[in-house]
């Protein structure tokens, strides 16, 4: 589809549109000059023995509507986008109208969020009205990836536990929502070594969280963990500064078990959380971050 980004396609669409309108005018002009000769008004088509198709001229009201349609199309194409990349005299766009609608709604809701903007997260989390708003914000902007129950799925973090890739303090959650996050694990198999080395390393990773593993294979894989320690730390407890998961807690972002760990070592992983700064106001982000924080701090928080 990248081929259609060429500006030549814009000219092609514009030319095809203009030629279509000119062709309509040409057909109308030819039809308006057509005269039916007396006695030759039949096309020769007969159905049911006596139903004959006549070659009458177009009614004037029909031709008038045809002309109005063409004039309307010309005016529309002059005012609005339609001729390729031409923006039209009004410079209207669906993206611009959507942005205006968003700004208008944000301005209308600003007084509602204003009373929450400076309330500390632990206090705000006890406000049922605020949490009801946070629940709706979560459903609209977060549930598509993290699930309606916020428990995530393969590759999408569970927000109801106390395991955080980039930190779970209110400030860190707000930062995550505002600027987004990008996590990436490179393909590590070439650095680890042979297939057996990858297998041994996976067993060692399993041993870090006390998961069922082969002790002998884990001991053989421990030296290979050096290639992982740069991100996950020598103790395997991860690094929230770069979103490297804690490998000692038994919480798995993709899936547990040797096969899943081997897959990550051999294929790597990449995940992106989009920034919400352009979609939500700071006050909305504060309410949403409080709601997300409350999911893992249910005690002492309000139920929306």
N, C-alpha and C positions, 0 to 999 in steps of 0.2 A: 504493500500500500504506500510505501515511501515514494514510489514513482509519481503519485498524484499530487505531491507537494510541489512539483515543477510548475512555475508560473505559466507555462504554456497551456496547461489545462484550464486555467482561469480564462484565458483568451478564447479557448475552444468553446467553453460553456457560454461565454458572452456572445460569441459569433453564432452559435447554434440557436440561442434564444432570439436574437435579433432577426436572423434569417427565418425562423419559424413565424414571427409576427409579420414579416414582409410577405411570406408565402400565403398567410391568411388573407392579407390585403389583396394579393394578386388573385386568389380564388374568388374573393368577393367581387372584384372588378370584372372578372370574366363572367361570373354568374349574372351580374347586373346588366350586362350588355347582351345577354342571350335572348334572342327573339324567337318565339315559336311561330312557324308559318301556319296559316289557316289550313285546316284539314290534315296537318301533319303533327298533331299533338299527342299521338299515341306512340309509345315506345315499342309496341309490338308484343308486349308481354301480356298473356291472357291466362287467368286462372278460373277454374270452375265454370268454363265455357263462356262466361259473359263478364267477368271482372277484368277490366283492362287498365293497365298502368299508363297514366298520362304524363306528358312531358311539360308540365306547367312551370312557369317561372317561380322564383322564390317570393314569398309574401314580403311586403315592405316592412311589416313589423318584425319579421324574422331577421331581415337584413339590418334593420335598425339596432336590434339587440346585438347582432354580430359586430357592428361598428362600435357600439358602446363597450363591448367586451375588449376589443382591441385597444381602444383609447384608455380604458381602465388599466390594462396590462402595461401600456407605455408609461402612464403616470406612476403606477406602483413601482416599476423598475427604476424610474428616475428617483423616487423618494427612498426606497428600501433596497437592501442588498438582494441581488438576483442575477446581475450581470457579472458572473465570475466573482472576483475578489472586490469588485466595486462596492463601497460602503453605502452608497446612496446619499442624497442630499441631506437626509435627516440623521445620518450616521447611527441608525438604530441597529442593535444586535441583541440576540437572545441572552448572551452572557451579560451585556450591560443592563438589560432589564432585570435579570435575576439578581445582579449585584445591587441594583436600586431597591428591589424588594427586600433583600436581606438587610440592607442599611435601614430601611423604613421599619422593619420588624424589630431590629435591634434598638432603634430609638424608642419605639413604643414600649419595649420591655425593659428599657434602662432603669426606670424607677423601681421596678420589681427587684432587679439584681443589685441596685445601689445599696439596699439595706443589708446585703450579705457580703459586700465586697471587702469589708475590713474586719469581719467576724473571724476569730481564729478557728482553724479547722476542727479541733476537738469540741468546741462550743457549737459551731455550725452543724456538726454531725448529729446533734441532739434536737435539731429543729425539724419536725416532720414535714413542714411545708417546703423547706429548702431541699430536703432529701427526696421529696416527690418530684421537684423540678430536676434534681440531679438524675433521678431515675429516668425521666423522659429524655434528658440530654444523652444519657448513656445509650438508651434504646435507639436514638437517632444517629449517633456518631460512633458508637463503639461496639454495639452488639453484633454488627455484621462480621466482625473478626473474633471477638472474645465470647460471643454467645449471649443469648438473652439472660442466662443465669450467671454470666461473667466467669464461668469456669473454663473458658478457652477450649482449644482443641489442638490437634497436632500442629506444632509450629506457632501457636498463639497462646500466650501465657494465661494461666489461671490467676484471676485477680482476687480470688476469695481466700487465698492462703497467705502465708507470711514470707513467701519466696519471691524476691524481686530481682530482676536482671540489672536494672539501673538505679536501684534504691527505692525504698518505700516510704520515706518521710513525706509529709504533705508538700514540702517545697520541691522535692525531687519528682513527685508525681505531677505537680503543676508544670515543672520544666519539661517533663516527658510529653505531656499533652500539648504544651505550647509549641515546642520546637520539633516534636517528632523524634524518632529514634531509628537507627539503622544498625542491625547486628549482622556480623559476617564471620563465618569460620572458614578459613581456606582449606583446600584439599591437603591433608597432611600425610596421606599414605606414602608418597615418595620419600618424605623425610623420615618416616618411621622405619621403613625397610620392607622386608618380605611379607608375604601373606601371613605367615606364622607370627611375625612380629606384630602385625596389626591385631591378630587374634589375641595375643598375649597382652597387648596394651588395653584392649577392650575388657579383658578379664580384670586387669588392674583397676581400671576405672570403676568397674562394678564393685570391686572390693572397697573402694573409698567410701561408698554409702552403705556398706554392709549388705549389699544385695547378694543373692546366691551366685557363687563364682567358683572357679577352679583355683585353689590356693597356689599350686605349682606354677600354673600359667600366669597368675597374677604376679608372682615373684619374678618370673622371667620378663614380664612387661614393665615392671617398675622403672628400670633405667630408661626405657623408651618414653616415659612420661615427661622427660626433660623437654621434648619438643612442644609439649602442651603447657608447660609451666609458665611460659612467657605471658600467657593470657589468663589461664585458670589458677595460677599461683602454684608454688611448690607443694602446698598442702591441698591443692585442688578445690579451695573454697571460693574460687572465682574472683572477679574484679568488677564492681559496679560502675567504675569509671568508664569502662568500655563495653559493659553489658555481657561479660563472660560469665556463664552460669556457674553456680556452686555445684560441684560434682559429688559433694559429700552428704547431701541432704536427702537423696532418694527422690527428688522431684525432677522429672524429665520433660523438657520442652517438646521433644518430638515423640519419643517412645522409649520405654525401658527395655532392657535385655541386650545381649551381645550383638544380635543382628542389627539393631538400630544404631548402636554405638559404632559398629564397623562401617555401616552406611555413612554415618557422619564423617568418619575419618577418611573414607575413600572418596566421598562426593562433596564434602563440605556442606555449608548451609548459608543461606542469606535471607534476611527478613527485614521488612521496613514497616515502621509505623508512621503514617503521614502526619505532618504538623497540622494542628488545628487553629493556629494563631490567626489565619486569614478567614476562618469560618466562625469562630466564637470570639466574643469579647473577653477581656481579662476577667471580668466579674463572672461570666458564664463558666470560664475555665476554672475559676476558684470553686464554684459550686460543684462542678463536675468532678474536680480533683478530690473534693471533700467526700463526695459520694463514693468514689473509687476507694479512697482511704478507708471509709466506713465498712466496706465489704469485708475487709480482713480485720476489722476492729468492732465486731458486732456488739460486744458488751459495752453498754453505755452510749449506744448510738440509737437514733430514732429509726423506726421502720417506716418507709415511705408508703 
